[in-house]
Amino acid sequence: MPQPRSTRIAVIGDIHNHWNAQDHLALKSLNADLALFVGDFGNEAVEVVRQISTLDLPIATTFGNHDAWYTATPWGRKRCPYDRDKEDWVKQQMALLDHADTGYRHQDFDTVSVVGGRPFSWGGPEWRFTDFYGEWFGVHNFEESAQRIQEAANAAAHDTLIFLGHNGPTGLGKEPEDTCGKDWRPIGGDYGDPDLAAAIAAVKASGKSVPLVAFGHMHHSLRHTKEVQRTRLCIENGTVYLNAACVPRIMDTEIGTQRNFSVVTLQENQVTEVNLVWVDEGLAIASTECLYTTMKVTEHSASV
């Protein structure tokens, strides 16, 4: 009997300026059918984004809070290192990745469509940066934001959807160690995006399949303790929620530099395996941590 067709997806967590030609080679060595970038390329890091825009494999991207670091906040605008009358780094980034960007948009691939959540998200239960979102996207609150995400999903070519966000949705736990839990003082609370959660619920209620929601932002390494790491993966009603923010994603070891990726296998429109992998300088996989398989859920997974 022929095996069901599978799709191999590489998810790249928060880059924070750490990307070069070796990362390109490491990504290609994984033989992924699709690569998802969760944002935070750097502090409006146009040159990093330019490198990623030239990748010669199918990609879908979103932007994180650091990608509008000098634009979205009064604090950042005061520290802007460039002349706004002459250039706009946010606009440059968006132009470079226009072919791959999913913020309030969708990208269609062979068997799935990738739908983006709110771009440039800082996370949390309070609506922030109304001027920024109003000017750039015509969005002024969570309700309008959720509607924009739903519209992107409704316009997608496929009924099997992957949601891609910088931050994950609300509903994945309130403890600081949870997938989107607040790990700075005061510790605790759900810091997910309410608009993304609302949009996913509405899309699933319409009958579309959502096997995977991929995001970053909330780093695996916690601020309040080094005894444990953040829960990287949880499952709810057949949907795998993957936090790919392994930061720093490049690690120097005794045997050389290694680069981190999350690798997801999608088969018959369901996630069958998720691994956290480190690729060495020789482009071999140096280590693999299984976060999920259809045979078992590891200690790093949690049912919600």
Buried (B, 14 or more C-beta within 10 A) or exposed (E): EEEEEBBBBBBBBBBBEBBEEBBBEBBBBBEBBBBBBBBBBBBBBBEBBBBBBEBEBBBBBBBBBBBBBBBBBEEBEEEEEEEEEEEBBBEBBBBBBEEBBBBBBBBEBEBBBBBBBBBBBBBBEEBEBEEBBEEBBEBEEBEBBBBBBBBBBEEBEBBBBBBBBBBBBBBBBBBBBBBBBBBEEEBBBBBBBBBBBBBBBBBBEEEBBBBBBBBBBBBBEBEEEEEEBBBBBBBBEEBBBBBBBBBBBBEEEEEEBBBBBBBBBBBEBBBBBBBBBBBBBEBEBBEEBBBBBEEEBEEBBBEB
